[in-house]
Amino acid sequence: MPTYRRSLIFNINKFQVYILFPTIITALVILSFLGLLYYLSVNEAAVVYETANSTVVYNQFFGNVKNFIPVIVAIISIMVLILVFWSYRTSNKLVGPYERILKELDEIIEGKRDKISPTREGDEMFEELLKRINLLVEKHKSHGL
């Protein structure tokens, strides 16, 4: 029997939206802030204060750490993208088995299948649930329902 597998690229279930939407919004806010930080670090803007005796030019933004800002922005951006990818993979590991279980339960209801297939690699989280569902299906069939 062929195994059912979801496409992992851009296949987002409605349940994944609850996990991914806040993560992506947070990532966009952080990346926007980092873009502003980078812009301010490469911008030559300065504040000029004039007093009666002299003129003082004061670099208002980053001073001596200005050269490190692009590196910091790059590192944090990579970390944020890794977090978004990790959130997607984690939610996919939860939603994939969930969809497979629903599909197989529908097949049991239609009479096309006798029980749910055992867990696949990576679905170990649902192993106990599948045992109980199969036990319930067996009891249901033994009572002639």
C-alpha positions in Angstrom: 0.0 0.0 0.0 1.5 3.4 -0.9 2.2 5.7 1.9 0.5 9.1 2.0 3.0 12.0 2.2 2.3 15.7 2.1 4.3 18.0 -0.1 6.6 20.0 2.3 7.0 23.1 0.1 4.4 25.8 0.6 1.7 23.4 1.7 0.4 25.2 4.8 -2.5 23.7 6.7 -5.0 25.9 8.5 -3.6 24.7 11.8 -0.1 25.6 10.8 -1.2 29.2 10.4 -1.7 29.5 14.2 2.0 28.6 14.6 3.5 30.2 11.6 1.7 33.5 11.3 2.9 35.0 14.7 6.4 33.7 13.9 6.5 35.3 10.5 5.1 38.6 11.7 7.7 38.7 14.5 10.4 37.9 12.0 9.3 40.7 9.7 9.3 43.2 12.6 12.8 42.1 13.7 14.1 42.1 10.1 12.6 45.6 9.5 14.2 46.9 12.7 17.5 45.3 11.6 17.2 47.0 8.2 16.7 50.4 9.9 19.7 49.6 12.2 21.8 48.8 9.2 20.7 51.9 7.4 21.6 54.1 10.3 25.0 52.4 10.6 26.0 53.2 7.0 24.3 56.6 6.9 26.7 59.4 7.4 24.2 61.5 9.4 25.5 63.5 12.2 24.3 66.2 14.5 26.2 69.5 14.5 26.1 71.6 17.7 27.2 75.1 17.5 28.3 77.0 20.6 29.6 80.5 21.0 33.2 79.3 21.1 33.3 76.4 18.7 31.4 73.9 16.5 31.1 70.3 17.7 30.2 67.5 15.2 28.7 64.6 17.1 27.9 61.3 15.3 24.5 60.6 16.8 24.1 57.0 16.0 26.8 54.4 16.6 30.2 55.9 16.8 33.0 53.2 17.2 30.7 50.1 16.9 29.5 51.3 13.5 31.7 48.8 11.7 30.2 45.8 13.5 26.6 46.6 12.9 26.4 44.9 9.4 27.8 41.7 10.9 25.4 41.8 13.8 22.5 42.5 11.4 23.5 39.5 9.2 23.9 37.1 12.2 20.5 38.0 13.7 18.8 37.9 10.3 20.2 34.4 9.7 19.0 33.3 13.2 15.5 34.7 12.5 15.3 32.9 9.2 16.4 29.6 10.9 13.7 30.2 13.5 11.0 30.6 10.9 12.2 27.5 9.0 12.3 25.5 12.3 8.7 26.6 13.1 7.6 25.4 9.7 9.3 22.0 10.0 8.0 21.5 13.5 4.4 22.4 12.6 4.7 20.2 9.6 5.7 17.2 11.8 2.5 17.8 13.8 0.1 18.5 11.0 1.3 15.8 8.6 0.4 12.8 10.8 -2.8 14.5 11.9 -3.9 14.8 8.2 -2.9 11.1 7.6 -4.9 9.9 10.6 -8.0 11.9 9.5 -7.6 10.5 5.9 -7.4 6.9 7.2 -10.3 7.4 9.6 -12.4 8.6 6.7 -11.4 5.4 4.8 -12.4 3.3 7.8 -15.8 5.0 8.0 -16.3 4.3 4.3 -15.3 0.7 4.7 -12.2 0.8 2.6 -9.8 0.0 5.4 -9.9 -2.1 8.6 -7.5 -0.2 10.8 -5.1 2.7 10.7 -1.6 2.0 9.5 1.2 1.9 12.1 3.2 5.0 12.7 5.8 6.1 10.1 9.2 7.3 10.9 8.9 10.8 12.5 5.3 10.1 13.6 6.3 8.5 16.9 4.4 11.2 18.8 1.1 9.7 17.6 2.0 6.1 18.2 -0.1 5.8 21.4 -3.0 7.6 19.8 -3.0 5.2 16.8 -2.9 2.2 19.2 -6.0 3.4 21.0 -7.8 4.3 17.8 -7.2 0.8 16.4 -8.4 -0.7 19.6 -11.5 1.4 19.4 -12.1 0.3 15.8 -11.6 -3.4 16.8 -14.1 -3.1 19.6 -16.5 -1.2 17.4 -16.4 -4.0 14.7 -16.6 -6.8 17.2 -19.9 -5.4 18.5 -21.2 -5.4 14.9 -21.6 -1.6 14.7 
